[in-house]
């Protein structure tokens, strides 16, 4: 009788170990998918940064760019005068 008791404990231990193994495999797959998702997001944001930097550089080097008014050109109430320039960004329609 005592031997069957130990055999039952061994089977229970093996069953739990298999459950833990399955949980670990599922967690690995979930984390791997999350890592791939985050890598894709990081790549997307890196491309976005490059695109925005290029837009800023092209806007800065554009001969039609108007220099914004300095802070001391503001009137006493904080508003710009009528003849002051405003920086205009290119519309999204012209992006590549």
N, C-alpha and C positions, 0 to 999 in steps of 0.2 A: 504494500500500500504506500509506503513512504516513497518508493521510486516513482510512482505515478504522480505524486504531488510535485516532485522536482521536474518531471517531464511537462506537466501542465504549466509551470512557471516559465520553463524554457520556451514553450510555444507562445505564451503571452508576450514574453520578451521579444521573440522574433517578429510577432505580429506588430507590436509597437515600433520596433526598429524599422520594419517595412513602411509603416505609416509615416515615420519621421523622414525616411528616405524619399518617399513620394512628396511630402511637403517641401523638402529641400529642393527637389527637382523642379517643382512648380514655382517656388520662390526664385530659383535661378533663372528660369525662363522669363518670369515677370520682370526681374531686374535687368535682364539682358534686353528685353523689349524697351524698357524705360531708358536704358543707356543709349540704345539706337535712336530713340525719339529725341533725347537730349542732344546727341551728336548732330542730328539733323537740324535741330533748332540753332545750335551753335554755328553750324555752317551757314544757315539762312541769315542769322544776324551778322556774321562776318561779311557776307555778300552785301547786306544792307548798309553796313558801315562804309564799305568801299564805294558803293553807289552814292551815298550821301556826301562823302568826302569829295568825290569827283564833281558832284553838282555844286558844292560850295566853291571848289577851286575854279570851276568854269564860270561861276557867277562873279567871283573876285577878279578874274582875268578878262571878263567881258567888257569891251569898250563902252557899252551902253549902260553899264552899271553906274548908278548915281550914289555918291557918297552920302551916308546919312548925316543929319545935322548933329552937331556936338551938343552935349548937355547944357553948356552955357548959352546956347542959342534959344533955349526955351524961355518963354516969357515968365513973369513973376508968378502967374497962376499955374505954371507947369505945362501949358499948352504950346504947341509949335506955332510959329508965325505962318502966314499964308504962303510966302514964297519959298519955304524950305522943302528940301528934297526928302523923298521916302524911298527906302530900299525895296525894290520889286524883285520877287523871286520868279523864275520861269514856271509856267503852269505844268501840271502833270502830263498834259497831252504831248509835250515835247520830249518826254523821257524815253529812253530806249530800253 
